[in-house]
Amino acid sequence: MTFTIFVVLALAAVAVKRVPVGQVHSLYRYGKPVRLLQPGTHVVLPLLDRVGHRIDLGGRLLRFDASFAEAIPVQGTIYWQVLEPERVDAVIETADQLIRSGVEQALQTETEAGQQRREVATRLKSNLNQQLRARGVMVTRVELDAAA
């Protein structure tokens, strides 16, 4: 009897998920996405449902090292955030790699390294947002460290 009560209480404790403010959790059942858990307390099916990703809705930053088409090195920081968690859930684990490859592709089209850093950063931000918008991600700011 005591064991049964303990098991029921344990399952009840596992069934309650708390999502902090500023985050969204993706809920998976049998390895497939079921729904997104918004901030707050939620009841899920114990032993069947699991949290796949904890998606932070606040801003993130990514440092990068790349080069212009003329192989002139440039370093910088990309500030980005998740706008649509339902779209980004599938790629959240590779978001940094997607942004880095987007930076490298965009910089390969830059032909003049002597341009103003602000102009290059603005074009880079625009190019990245065109690539990433469909994935639910938005670049909010680009800062270039090297003389561009």
C-alpha positions as CSV (number, residue, x, y, z in Angstrom):
1,M,0.0,0.0,0.0
2,T,2.8,2.4,0.9
3,F,4.7,1.5,-2.2
4,T,1.6,2.2,-4.4
5,I,1.1,5.6,-2.8
6,F,4.8,6.4,-3.3
7,V,4.6,5.4,-7.0
8,V,1.5,7.5,-7.6
9,L,3.1,10.5,-5.9
10,A,6.3,10.1,-7.9
11,L,4.3,9.9,-11.2
12,A,2.4,13.0,-10.2
13,A,5.6,14.9,-9.5
14,V,7.1,13.8,-12.9
15,A,3.9,14.9,-14.7
16,V,4.2,18.5,-13.6
17,K,6.6,20.7,-15.7
18,R,7.4,24.3,-14.9
19,V,8.5,26.5,-17.7
20,P,10.3,29.7,-16.6
21,V,9.4,33.1,-18.0
22,G,11.5,33.9,-21.1
23,Q,11.6,30.2,-22.2
24,V,9.5,27.8,-24.3
25,H,9.9,24.1,-24.0
26,S,9.1,21.7,-26.9
27,L,7.2,18.6,-25.8
28,Y,8.0,15.3,-27.5
29,R,6.1,12.1,-27.4
30,Y,7.6,9.0,-29.0
31,G,10.3,11.2,-30.5
32,K,7.9,13.4,-32.3
33,P,7.0,17.0,-31.4
34,V,3.6,17.3,-29.8
35,R,3.3,21.0,-28.7
36,L,5.2,23.9,-27.2
37,L,4.9,24.6,-23.5
38,Q,4.6,28.3,-22.8
39,P,5.9,29.9,-19.5
40,G,3.9,28.5,-16.6
41,T,3.1,25.2,-15.0
42,H,1.9,22.3,-17.2
43,V,0.7,18.7,-16.7
44,V,2.2,16.2,-19.1
45,L,1.9,12.4,-19.5
46,P,4.6,10.9,-17.3
47,L,6.8,8.3,-19.0
48,L,5.4,9.2,-22.5
49,D,6.2,12.9,-22.8
50,R,9.6,14.5,-22.5
51,V,11.0,18.0,-23.0
52,G,13.0,18.0,-26.3
53,H,14.4,21.5,-26.2
54,R,14.5,24.4,-23.8
55,I,14.3,27.4,-26.1
56,D,15.4,30.7,-24.6
57,L,13.5,33.6,-26.0
58,G,15.9,36.2,-24.8
59,G,18.8,37.5,-27.0
60,R,21.9,35.4,-27.7
61,L,25.2,36.3,-29.1
62,L,27.6,34.5,-31.4
63,R,31.2,35.5,-31.9
64,F,32.6,34.7,-35.4
65,D,35.9,34.7,-37.3
66,A,35.6,34.8,-41.1
67,S,37.1,36.5,-44.0
68,F,36.1,38.7,-47.0
69,A,36.3,37.4,-50.6
70,E,39.9,38.7,-50.7
71,A,40.8,36.5,-47.6
72,I,41.0,39.5,-45.3
73,P,40.1,38.3,-41.8
74,V,37.2,39.9,-40.0
75,Q,35.9,39.2,-36.5
76,G,32.6,40.2,-35.0
77,T,29.6,39.5,-32.9
78,I,26.1,38.5,-34.1
79,Y,23.2,39.3,-31.7
80,W,20.2,37.1,-32.4
81,Q,17.0,35.9,-30.9
82,V,14.2,33.4,-31.4
83,L,11.0,34.9,-32.7
84,E,9.0,31.8,-33.7
85,P,9.8,28.9,-31.4
86,E,7.6,26.5,-33.4
87,R,9.8,27.0,-36.4
88,V,13.2,27.1,-34.6
89,D,12.6,23.9,-32.6
90,A,13.8,21.7,-35.5
91,V,17.1,23.6,-35.9
92,I,17.8,25.1,-32.4
93,E,20.7,22.7,-31.9
94,T,22.4,23.8,-35.1
95,A,21.4,27.5,-35.0
96,D,25.0,28.7,-34.3
97,Q,26.3,26.7,-37.3
98,L,23.5,28.1,-39.5
99,I,24.4,31.6,-38.5
100,R,28.2,31.1,-39.0
101,S,27.7,29.6,-42.4
102,G,25.4,32.5,-43.3
103,V,28.1,34.9,-42.2
104,E,30.8,33.2,-44.3
105,Q,28.5,33.1,-47.4
106,A,27.6,36.8,-47.0
107,L,31.2,37.9,-46.5
108,Q,32.3,36.0,-49.6
109,T,30.1,38.4,-51.7
110,E,31.7,41.4,-50.1
111,T,34.4,42.6,-52.6
112,E,35.7,45.7,-50.9
113,A,37.2,45.2,-47.4
114,G,37.9,48.9,-47.2
115,Q,34.2,49.8,-46.9
116,Q,32.8,51.2,-43.7
117,R,32.2,48.6,-41.0
118,R,28.7,50.0,-40.4
119,E,27.7,49.5,-44.1
120,V,29.1,45.9,-44.2
121,A,27.4,45.1,-40.9
122,T,24.1,46.4,-42.1
123,R,24.3,44.3,-45.3
124,L,25.4,41.3,-43.3
125,K,22.4,41.7,-40.9
126,S,20.0,42.0,-43.8
127,N,21.4,39.0,-45.6
128,L,21.3,36.9,-42.5
129,N,17.7,37.9,-41.7
130,Q,16.7,36.9,-45.2
131,Q,18.2,33.5,-44.7
132,L,17.0,32.9,-41.2
133,R,13.6,34.4,-41.1
134,A,12.0,31.2,-42.4
135,R,13.6,29.3,-39.5
136,G,12.1,31.6,-36.8
137,V,15.3,33.5,-36.0
138,M,16.1,37.2,-36.3
139,V,19.5,38.9,-36.2
140,T,19.1,42.1,-34.1
141,R,22.6,43.5,-34.4
142,V,26.0,42.8,-36.1
143,E,29.2,44.3,-34.8
144,L,32.4,43.9,-36.7
145,D,35.7,44.1,-34.8
146,A,38.3,44.1,-37.5
147,A,38.8,47.1,-39.8
148,A,36.3,46.3,-42.6
